[in-house]
């Protein structure tokens, strides 16, 4: 994949001092490690501070990303701090889970310490993507006095509904994979150059405390207090400071931006581009934008009172994507920027399309008629990733293969363009022959030659049809109503194409299958697709153009030939019926000469299932990480699996840690956890 070019700037209004490490003391005596970019006159002319707060190791993990962004912003007059969460990187203590109350409290204490420093004028902002976007919102809801604004990218307001654990009440493909990723990262030691002789003691504490987070996650299969904690949608009014929420249509978190615009009441702006899981200046899917300039406009407005004009622009600005042929990798998406002054927008027109016999989709309500589907387990094998980083084969390919195991409904050929912006929804009247079932709904754009591109997707565990908090089993044969909300999207269906909706009762491995293969009967006449149609707006042509992407110079990095890795592939055993989807993870060797380290990694996640047997579903991960320093070579190897029977999930996990090739720690986990309507 080609890497987009970001212009490197070397001259700035302020000279910048890079401080490799400072320790932020917490009230309980724990010290958090931070890297800082400080304008050189800040101690005599205090300035606002910008905090990014992550567990991904500021010294040797996010270093390649941190310097270009934070040096640039520091060069424009902000003290930038990249802080390691407790128990990660070079920070003391241990980390026990993601987004814990302790993490949020530590963040509030760190903000108070930063605000009290001589180089800070008492104002702090937070910025972050993914984890750092999550905790920015969570800390804002705690209202630390010095926190004045939050910029959140690729995050969510709802940890249950819109993260990588559960999607529509279905067990998400990435749940086990993400746990394995963090198990490996949390096992890595601090750098003795930073923390000194206590590094071994700190490392041992991490080893003893580390555990597969998947165990706790699987103990909470419905939207209970565990997931409500840290979900800011539980109390939107708690966030009173200005929020700038950003994501990309190819990211897993794009739907949180419209929800934040609708749910928050304070000053806010939303931006959604065509991007995957990345900052908008450093993208895998073009067009990139001058994101750092936008950050500067936002910060200058709210922290320095400068008239940047950013609050005069539409509340929500998005990339209206044009139709494209289906392919598993995109390096760019054609389209244009459009804006809505408020969200939800009164300009959006709900348009109803009824599902009808013979696969029709149109405005006329048909006579009642039943139609049934029991999908094979191979539906979804080519669905690509849930959380996309823009890697090769991240996207779903031609939808016609999955359509072969689905109910398919298509509109007539369009005579004019139909553009949508928002969350499509499928209203279904249905019955099931099993007490548990799921439905996967795909909205597709079908070209005149039959090629079908997935536009957006929705999943629903039908035992969650009323709520995610209180699922209830289906009574076989009983008729129910449900609404399947699809992910928000901006897309133009061109004249000459058809709009299609496909329903399946499986979507493996994106969604773990129900315990039994269910047959759903859809009752036509009372089932319809609702599209959020957006009329043209001449004001879109007057939107301010984004600047081109820029950044500061990156830290020196040498990429060596990667160790042998795994290819992304689908395999089917025609005799046994075993189907496997393999996703490579890692396969890198990166040298950081300025800190004297080389990091090497390789891994994979594989999803297995035998067609016709949902209880054969299994996920397997294997991760190897190595850190080579002048004093030692540290190795981590972890491997594990999750499988199921009709009543339980079974989790197996092993880790081995080595120092200079010698085993220094190992552990095995075996857990059986009851299924709860999943």
C-alpha positions in Angstrom: 0.0 0.0 0.0 1.3 3.5 -0.9 2.0 5.8 2.1 0.5 9.3 1.6 3.1 12.1 1.7 2.7 14.5 4.6 4.8 17.7 4.2 7.4 18.1 6.9 7.8 21.5 8.4 11.0 22.5 10.3 10.4 26.2 11.0 7.9 27.2 13.7 6.9 30.4 15.6 8.4 28.9 18.8 11.6 26.9 19.4 10.9 23.6 21.0 12.7 21.7 23.8 12.0 18.0 23.8 12.2 16.5 27.3 12.5 12.7 27.0 11.0 12.0 30.4 9.4 13.7 33.3 7.5 12.1 36.2 4.0 13.2 37.2 3.4 12.5 40.9 0.0 11.2 41.9 -1.5 11.6 45.4 -1.0 7.9 46.2 2.8 8.2 45.5 2.7 6.5 42.1 4.6 8.4 39.4 3.4 8.5 35.8 6.0 8.9 33.0 5.6 11.5 30.4 7.4 12.8 27.3 7.1 16.6 26.7 7.6 19.1 24.0 7.9 22.5 25.5 8.2 25.9 23.8 11.5 27.3 25.2 10.0 30.5 26.6 7.1 28.8 28.4 8.6 29.1 31.9 8.6 32.9 31.7 5.5 33.1 29.4 3.1 30.4 30.6 1.0 28.7 27.9 -1.8 26.2 27.7 -1.0 22.5 27.8 -2.2 19.6 25.5 -2.3 16.1 27.0 -2.4 12.8 25.2 -2.9 9.9 27.7 -2.3 6.3 26.5 -1.0 2.8 27.5 1.0 2.3 24.3 4.5 3.2 25.6 5.5 6.8 24.9 9.2 6.0 24.7 9.2 3.1 22.2 5.6 2.5 21.1 4.0 5.6 19.8 7.3 7.5 19.4 7.1 7.5 15.6 3.7 9.1 15.7 4.2 11.5 18.7 7.1 13.6 17.4 5.5 14.8 14.2 2.3 15.8 15.9 3.4 17.1 19.3 6.5 18.9 18.1 4.4 20.7 15.5 1.8 21.8 18.0 4.5 22.8 20.6 6.1 24.9 17.8 2.8 26.8 17.6 2.7 27.6 21.3 1.4 24.6 23.3 3.1 22.5 26.0 2.5 19.0 24.7 2.6 16.0 27.1 2.4 12.4 26.1 1.6 10.5 29.3 1.8 6.7 30.0 -1.1 5.3 31.9 -0.4 3.7 35.2 1.4 0.3 34.8 2.3 0.9 31.2 5.4 2.1 29.4 7.7 3.8 32.0 4.9 4.6 34.5 4.8 2.9 37.9 2.0 0.7 39.2 0.0 -1.9 37.3 -2.8 -1.8 34.8 -5.8 -4.1 35.4 -8.2 -3.3 32.6 -9.1 -0.6 30.0 -10.9 2.7 31.0 -11.0 2.0 34.7 -12.1 4.6 37.3 -8.5 4.6 38.5 -7.2 5.5 35.1 -9.7 8.4 34.9 -8.9 9.6 38.4 -5.2 9.5 37.6 -5.9 11.6 34.5 -7.7 14.2 36.6 -4.8 14.3 39.0 -2.3 14.6 36.2 -4.3 17.5 34.7 -4.2 19.3 38.1 -0.4 18.8 38.3 0.2 20.0 34.7 -2.0 23.1 35.3 0.0 24.0 38.4 3.4 24.0 36.6 5.2 27.2 36.0 5.2 26.7 32.2 1.4 26.2 32.1 -1.1 29.1 32.3 -3.6 26.8 34.1 -5.5 25.6 31.0 -5.3 22.0 29.8 -6.8 20.4 26.7 -6.8 16.7 25.9 -6.3 15.1 22.5 -6.3 11.4 21.6 -7.2 8.7 19.1 -8.8 5.4 20.1 -7.9 4.8 23.8 -6.9 8.4 24.2 -10.1 9.5 22.6 -12.1 7.4 25.0 -10.5 8.6 28.2 -10.6 12.2 27.0 -14.4 12.0 27.0 -14.4 10.0 30.3 -12.2 12.5 32.1 -14.2 15.4 30.7 -17.3 13.9 32.3 -15.5 14.1 35.6 -15.1 17.8 35.2 -11.5 18.5 36.4 -11.4 22.3 36.7 -8.3 22.8 34.5 -9.6 20.8 31.6 -11.0 23.3 29.1 -11.6 21.2 25.9 -11.3 17.7 24.4 -10.4 16.6 20.9 -11.5 13.0 20.5 -10.7 10.9 17.4 -11.8 7.4 16.6 -13.5 6.8 20.0 -16.9 6.1 21.4 -19.5 7.3 23.8 -20.8 3.8 24.4 -18.4 1.0 25.5 -21.0 -1.7 24.9 -22.7 -0.7 21.7 -19.9 0.8 19.8 -16.5 -0.8 20.6 -14.8 -4.0 19.6 -16.4 -6.2 22.3 -20.1 -6.4 21.5 -21.9 -5.2 18.4 -25.7 -5.2 18.5 -25.4 -7.6 21.4 -23.3 -10.0 19.2 -19.9 -11.1 20.3 -17.5 -9.2 18.1 -14.6 -10.8 16.1 -12.1 -8.4 17.7 -12.9 -9.1 21.3 -10.4 -12.0 21.9 -7.9 -10.5 19.5 -7.7 -7.2 21.3 -7.4 -8.9 24.7 -4.4 -10.9 23.3 -2.8 -7.7 22.0 -3.0 -6.0 25.3 -1.8 -9.1 27.2 1.4 -8.8 25.1 1.8 -5.1 25.5 1.2 -5.1 29.3 3.9 -7.8 29.8 6.7 -5.5 28.4 9.0 -3.9 30.9 9.9 -0.2 31.5 13.2 1.1 30.2 16.0 1.1 32.8 17.4 4.3 31.1 14.3 6.0 32.3 13.3 4.3 35.6 16.7 3.1 36.7 17.4 0.0 38.9 13.8 -0.6 39.9 12.9 -1.7 36.4 13.0 -5.4 37.3 10.8 -5.0 40.3 8.3 -3.0 38.2 8.4 -5.6 35.5 7.8 -8.4 38.0 4.8 -6.5 39.3 3.4 -6.3 35.8 3.9 -10.0 35.2 2.1 -10.9 38.4 -0.8 -8.6 37.7 -1.2 -9.2 34.0 -4.1 -11.4 32.9 -6.2 -11.8 29.8 -8.9 -9.1 30.0 -11.1 -11.3 27.8 -12.0 -13.2 31.0 -13.6 -10.2 32.6 -15.2 -9.0 29.3 -16.9 -12.4 28.8 -18.3 -12.2 32.3 -20.4 -9.2 31.1 -22.3 -10.3 28.0 -25.1 -7.8 28.4 -25.0 -4.0 28.9 -24.5 -4.0 32.6 -22.8 -1.6 35.0 -19.4 -2.8 33.9 -19.9 -1.4 30.4 -22.0 1.6 31.6 -18.9 2.8 33.6 -16.9 4.9 31.2 -19.8 5.2 28.6 -20.4 9.0 28.6 -23.7 8.5 26.8 -25.0 7.5 30.3 -24.8 11.1 31.3 -24.1 13.5 28.4 -24.9 16.6 30.5 -21.8 15.8 32.6 -19.6 17.0 29.7 -19.9 20.8 29.7 -16.6 21.7 27.9 -16.2 22.1 24.2 -15.7 18.8 22.3 -14.3 18.2 18.8 -15.2 14.7 17.7 -13.6 13.1 14.7 -13.6 9.8 12.9 -13.6 8.2 9.4 -16.2 6.1 7.6 -13.7 3.2 7.3 -13.2 3.3 11.1 -15.2 1.2 13.6 -16.1 4.3 15.6 -17.6 6.7 13.0 -21.2 6.4 14.4 -20.1 7.9 17.7 -19.6 11.3 16.1 -23.2 11.9 15.2 -24.3 10.6 18.6 -22.0 13.0 20.3 -23.3 15.9 18.2 -26.9 14.8 19.1 -26.3 14.1 22.8 -24.0 16.8 24.0 -25.4 20.3 24.7 -22.1 22.3 25.0 -20.1 23.7 22.2 -19.2 20.9 19.8 -18.1 20.1 16.3 -17.9 16.8 14.4 -15.8 15.7 11.4 -15.9 12.4 9.5 -13.7 11.7 6.5 -13.1 8.6 4.4 -10.4 7.5 6.8 -9.7 4.3 8.7 -8.4 4.3 12.3 -5.9 7.2 12.1 -5.4 10.8 12.7 -6.7 12.7 9.6 -3.3 14.1 8.5 -1.6 10.6 8.5 -4.0 8.4 6.6 -4.2 5.2 4.6 -7.3 6.4 2.7 -7.1 9.7 0.9 -7.9 12.6 1.0 -5.8 13.5 4.0 -6.4 17.0 5.5 -4.3 19.5 7.4 -5.4 18.0 10.6 -2.8 19.7 12.8 -3.9 23.1 11.5 -7.5 22.2 12.5 -6.3 21.2 15.9 -4.5 24.6 16.2 -7.6 26.5 15.1 -9.7 24.7 17.7 -7.1 25.2 20.5 -6.5 28.8 19.6 -10.2 29.6 19.7 -10.9 27.9 23.0 -7.6 28.5 24.9 -6.3 31.7 23.5 -9.5 33.5 22.4 -8.3 33.9 18.8 -10.9 34.4 16.0 -10.1 31.3 14.0 -13.7 31.0 12.6 -13.9 27.3 13.4 -17.1 27.8 15.4 -18.7 29.6 12.5 -18.6 26.4 10.4 -21.2 23.6 10.4 -21.7 21.5 13.5 -21.1 18.3 11.4 -18.9 18.1 8.4 -18.5 14.8 6.5 -17.1 13.3 3.4 -20.0 12.3 1.1 -18.6 9.2 -0.6 -19.2 8.4 -4.2 -20.0 4.9 -5.4 -16.9 2.6 -6.0 -16.5 -0.9 -7.3 -16.0 -3.5 -4.5 -12.4 -4.3 -3.6 -10.6 -5.4 -0.5 -8.3 -2.3 -0.3 -8.8 1.4 -1.0 -6.1 4.0 -0.9 -8.6 6.8 -1.7 -12.3 7.5 -1.9 -13.9 9.9 -4.3 -16.4 12.3 -2.9 -16.9 15.8 -1.6 -17.2 17.6 1.8 -20.7 18.5 3.0 -22.0 20.1 6.1 -25.0 20.2 8.4 -25.5 23.2 10.7 -27.0 21.1 13.4 -27.3 17.4 14.1 -29.7 15.7 13.9 -30.5 17.8 10.9 -34.0 18.7 9.9 -32.9 18.6 6.3 -32.5 14.8 6.4 -35.6 13.1 5.0 -36.5 9.5 6.2 -37.4 7.5 3.1 -39.2 4.2 3.5 -38.5 1.2 1.2 -40.6 -1.9 1.7 -39.2 -5.4 1.4 -41.4 -7.3 -1.0 -41.8 -10.7 -2.6 -39.5 -11.7 -5.4 -36.8 -9.6 -3.8 -38.2 -6.2 -4.4 -37.4 -3.0 -2.5 -39.6 0.0 -3.1 -42.1 2.6 -1.8 -45.2 0.6 -2.1 -46.3 -1.5 0.9 -46.8 -5.1 -0.3 -49.4 -7.6 0.7 -48.4 -9.8 3.7 -46.2 -12.7 2.9 -43.7 -14.8 4.7 -40.1 -15.6 3.5 -37.5 -17.6 5.4 -33.8 -17.9 5.7 -31.3 -20.1 7.5 -27.8 -18.9 6.3 -24.8 -21.1 6.0 -21.9 -20.3 8.3 -19.7 -19.2 5.4 -21.7 -16.0 5.0 -19.3 -13.2 6.2 -16.0 -15.0 5.6 -15.0 -12.2 3.2 -16.3 -9.3 5.4 -12.9 -8.0 6.2 -11.9 -6.3 9.5 -14.1 -4.7 12.1 -11.5 -2.1 13.3 -9.7 -1.0 10.1 -6.3 0.6 9.9 -6.3 0.7 6.2 -4.2 -2.4 5.7 -4.4 -4.5 2.6 -7.6 -6.6 2.5 -9.3 -4.7 5.4 -12.4 -4.1 3.3 -15.2 -6.5 2.3 -15.1 -7.6 -1.4 -17.9 -8.2 -3.8 -21.1 -8.9 -1.8 -22.6 -11.3 -4.3 -21.0 -14.3 -2.6 -22.5 -13.5 0.8 -25.8 -12.7 -1.0 -26.0 -16.3 -2.0 -26.6 -17.3 1.6 -28.9 -14.3 2.4 -32.3 -12.8 1.7 -31.7 -10.2 -1.0 -34.0 -7.3 -1.8 -33.2 -4.8 -4.5 -34.7 -1.5 -5.7 -35.5 -0.7 -9.3 -32.7 0.9 -11.3 -32.3 4.5 -10.0 -33.1 7.3 -12.3 -31.2 9.8 -10.3 -28.6 10.0 -7.5 -29.8 9.3 -4.0 -27.5 10.5 -1.2 -27.8 9.4 2.4 -26.3 10.7 5.6 -27.0 9.1 8.9 -27.9 5.7 10.2 -30.1 3.5 7.9 -32.5 1.2 9.8 -34.2 -2.0 8.9 -37.6 -2.6 10.6 -38.5 -6.2 10.6 -41.4 -8.3 11.7 -40.1 -11.8 12.2 -40.3 -15.2 13.9 -37.7 -17.7 14.8 -37.6 -21.5 15.2 -34.9 -21.2 17.9 -34.8 -19.3 21.2 -31.6 -17.5 20.1 -30.8 -16.0 16.8 -29.0 -13.1 15.2 -29.5 -11.1 12.0 -26.9 -9.3 9.9 -28.1 -6.6 7.6 -26.0 -5.2 4.8 -26.8 -2.2 2.7 -25.2 -2.5 -0.7 -24.7 -0.5 -3.8 -25.3 -2.7 -6.9 -23.8 -1.6 -10.2 -25.4 -2.2 -13.6 -23.0 -5.2 -14.2 -24.1 -6.8 -10.9 -21.1 -6.0 -8.8 -22.1 -5.2 -5.2 -20.3 -2.9 -2.8 -21.1 -3.0 0.9 -22.1 0.5 2.0 -22.8 -0.1 5.7 -23.6 -2.9 8.1 -25.9 -3.6 11.1 -25.9 -6.6 13.5 -28.5 -7.5 16.1 -28.7 -10.4 18.6 -32.4 -10.8 18.5 -32.6 -11.7 22.2 -31.5 -8.0 22.6 -34.4 -6.8 20.4 -35.8 -4.7 23.3 -32.7 -3.7 25.1 -29.0 -4.7 25.6 -29.5 -4.5 29.4 -32.3 -7.1 29.6 -32.2 -9.7 26.8 -34.9 -12.3 26.6 -35.1 -15.6 24.7 -37.3 -15.9 21.6 -40.4 -18.1 21.7 -40.2 -20.3 18.6 -43.0 -19.4 16.2 -44.0 -16.2 17.9 -44.0 -13.0 15.8 -41.8 -10.1 17.0 -40.9 -6.6 15.8 -37.3 -5.4 15.9 -35.2 -2.5 14.5 -31.7 -3.2 13.2 -29.7 0.1 13.1 -26.9 0.1 10.6 -23.7 2.2 11.1 -23.9 5.8 10.1 -22.7 6.6 6.6 -22.6 9.2 3.9 -22.9 7.6 0.5 -24.3 8.5 -3.0 -26.1 5.8 -4.9 -25.7 6.9 -8.6 -28.3 6.8 -11.4 -28.2 3.4 -13.1 -27.4 1.5 -9.9 -29.7 -0.3 -7.4 -30.0 -0.1 -3.7 -29.9 -3.5 -2.1 -30.4 -4.8 1.4 -29.3 -8.3 2.4 -30.3 -10.2 5.5 -28.5 -13.3 6.9 -28.7 -15.3 10.1 -24.9 -15.7 10.3 -22.0 -13.3 9.7 -18.9 -15.3 10.9 -16.3 -14.3 12.0 -17.5 -10.7 12.5 -20.3 -12.0 14.8 -19.9 -15.2 16.9 -22.7 -17.6 15.8 -25.7 -18.4 17.9 -25.7 -21.8 19.6 -28.0 -23.3 17.0 -28.6 -22.5 13.3 -31.9 -20.6 13.4 -34.4 -20.2 10.6 -35.9 -16.7 10.6 -39.2 -16.0 8.9 -39.5 -12.5 7.7 -43.1 -11.2 7.4 -43.2 -8.9 4.4 -45.7 -6.1 4.4 -44.5 -5.0 7.8 -40.8 -5.0 7.1 -39.0 -2.0 5.6 -35.7 -0.2 5.2 -35.5 3.5 6.3 -32.9 5.5 4.5 -31.7 9.0 5.8 -31.9 10.8 2.5 -29.9 14.1 2.2 -31.0 16.7 -0.4 -28.4 18.7 -2.1 -27.3 21.8 -0.4 -25.7 24.7 -2.4 -23.9 25.8 0.8 -21.6 22.8 0.5 -19.7 24.5 -2.3 -18.9 27.4 0.1 -17.3 25.2 2.8 -13.8 26.3 3.8 -11.2 24.1 2.1 -8.9 22.2 4.4 -5.2 23.0 4.3 -2.8 20.3 3.0 -1.4 17.8 5.7 1.8 18.9 7.5 3.8 17.6 10.4 7.1 18.1 12.1 10.1 15.8 11.6 9.7 12.3 12.9 12.1 10.6 15.3 14.7 8.5 13.4 13.3 5.1 12.5 14.9 2.3 10.6 12.5 -0.4 9.2 14.4 -3.7 8.8 13.0 -6.6 6.8 10.1 -8.0 8.8 10.2 -11.6 10.2 8.1 -14.1 8.2 4.5 -13.4 8.9 1.1 -14.7 7.9 -1.0 -13.8 4.9 -4.6 -12.7 5.2 -6.5 -15.6 3.7 -9.6 -17.7 3.7 -9.2 -21.5 3.7 -11.9 -24.2 3.2 -11.5 -27.9 3.7 -13.9 -29.4 1.2 -13.9 -32.8 3.0 -14.4 -31.7 6.7 -16.2 -28.4 6.0 -13.7 -26.6 8.2 -13.4 -22.9 7.3 -10.6 -20.6 8.5 -10.0 -16.9 8.2 -6.5 -15.8 9.1 -5.6 -12.1 9.9 -1.9 -11.3 10.2 -0.8 -9.2 13.2 2.6 -7.6 13.5 5.4 -8.8 11.3 7.8 -5.8 11.8 11.3 -5.1 12.9 11.8 -1.4 13.8 15.1 0.1 15.0 15.0 3.4 17.0 18.7 4.5 17.1 18.1 7.6 19.2 17.1 5.4 22.2 19.2 2.3 21.3 16.3 -0.1 20.8 15.0 -2.5 18.2 11.5 -4.0 18.4 10.5 -7.1 16.5 7.0 -8.7 16.4 4.9 -11.2 14.5 1.5 -12.7 15.2 -1.9 -13.8 13.8 -5.5 -14.3 14.7 -7.4 -17.2 13.1 -11.1 -17.8 13.2 -12.3 -21.4 12.6 -15.7 -22.9 12.1 -17.1 -26.1 10.5 -20.0 -25.2 8.1 -23.2 -26.4 9.6 -21.9 -26.6 13.2 -22.0 -23.3 15.1 -20.6 -24.9 18.2 -17.3 -25.5 16.3 -16.6 -21.8 16.3 -13.1 -21.0 17.6 -10.6 -18.1 17.6 -6.9 -18.7 18.0 -4.2 -16.0 18.5 -0.4 -16.2 18.7 1.8 -13.2 19.4 5.6 -12.8 19.7 7.2 -9.5 20.7 11.0 -8.9 21.2 12.7 -5.8 22.5 16.5 -5.6 22.0 18.3 -3.1 24.2 22.0 -2.7 25.0 21.6 -4.4 28.4 19.1 -7.1 27.5 16.8 -8.8 25.0 13.3 -9.2 26.3 10.9 -11.6 24.7 7.1 -12.2 25.0 5.2 -15.2 23.5 1.5 -15.7 24.1 -0.9 -18.0 22.5 -4.5 -18.8 23.3 -8.0 -19.7 22.1 -11.6 -19.3 22.8 -14.1 -22.0 21.9 -17.7 -22.9 22.9 -20.3 -25.5 23.5 -24.1 -24.9 23.8 -23.8 -23.5 27.4 -20.3 -22.1 27.9 -17.3 -20.4 26.4 -13.9 -21.9 27.1 -10.8 -19.6 27.2 -7.2 -20.9 27.2 -4.2 -18.7 27.3 -0.5 -19.1 27.9 2.4 -16.7 28.2 6.1 -17.0 28.3 8.6 -14.2 29.1 12.3 -14.4 28.4 15.4 -12.3 29.2 18.4 -13.0 27.0 16.7 -16.2 25.8 16.1 -17.6 29.3 12.6 -18.2 30.6 11.8 -15.9 33.5 8.1 -16.1 33.8 5.2 -18.3 32.5 1.5 -18.7 33.2 -1.5 -20.6 32.0 -5.2 -19.7 32.2 -8.2 -21.9 31.7 -11.7 -20.4 32.2 -15.2 -21.6 31.4 -17.8 -18.9 31.3 -21.5 -19.5 30.9 -23.2 -18.1 27.7 -25.7 -15.4 28.4 -28.1 -15.1 25.4 -25.1 -15.0 23.1 
